[in-house]
Amino acid sequence: MLPSLKTIRETARVVALPLRQPFRGIASREALLFEGPEGWSEFSPFVEYADDEASAWLSAGIDFAFTASPAVVRDRIMVNATVPAVGADAVAGVLDAFPGCRTAKVKVAERGQTLADDVARVAEVRRYLGPEGRIRIDANGAWNVDEAEHAIHAMCASDLEYVEQPCASVDELADIRRRIKYMGIPVAADESVRKATDPVDVARRGAVDLLVIKAQPLGGIRAALAISAEAGLPVVVSSALDTSVGIAMGAHLAASLPALEYDCGLGTAALLAADVTRSPLVPVGGSIPVQRPTVDAALLAEHEAPGERVQWWLDRLERCYALLEQRASDTGSHGWRAYRPL
């Protein structure tokens, strides 16, 4: 059963954490944190997301705070470095913050940049990592099929591990997968999982080779595990620029998967210039531990969001909670399908 809204609000704190460099067009990451019997949890959908989508993130946060996590089969998770759409000259500085990571995910197709910028960035990542490093690129669905084919061909010399969400639609993903099959580069889906009414459709239709799954957007650890099991494809567990509390949720998801073939996108706390714990879950030796961080009261106070932003998040919490209540009432279920976006 859902805990009461009053129970959640009693411990709710809203923080604004600065980033080391802009990412997704933002320089500060806002998040609402709250504590339950299992420890601290996080509700941090990006501010532009509508309430129906954001409510899945709240379902995940409630589950992590008030329900024991599934049993784990590993105590550390290998993670990738994340390289924003920076200039090639800034790549080394970014990667220095991810010590020991053998894999890097590189953002490409940034608005206002060119394919030449992407090629140079990826080539510099290859130079930094050396021939044994693994490079995956993420276009966030920004290319059409022809653009994707051209761009992937331009970057394939850097030996790509896979390309994540090169195009927006499932049909386009299936098309580009066919076109680049001769290159031997797998295609991964992210937005086509976490933003879809049916998150398994992209796998069912054979449009991709692997899935990127995230605990918060999919409604929680159990929801993501159910999606992974139904899809039957290899998965990469990733984060959404979470605080270390949200990263811990992702780490518990990754640790409970029966198989984990790829390094996970759970090293993004290294992109934050501040956190809510004195022991942030940043990569050490290329991995992070599977543990809940101890939230520091002084850091919560130091990075508390301005008053108007605190109220904005509390209002959002109330609206999203009402959606969860309504769905639970309508379906009589607390499974992940009950909490998919409308």
Disulfide bonds with the S-S distance in Angstrom:
none
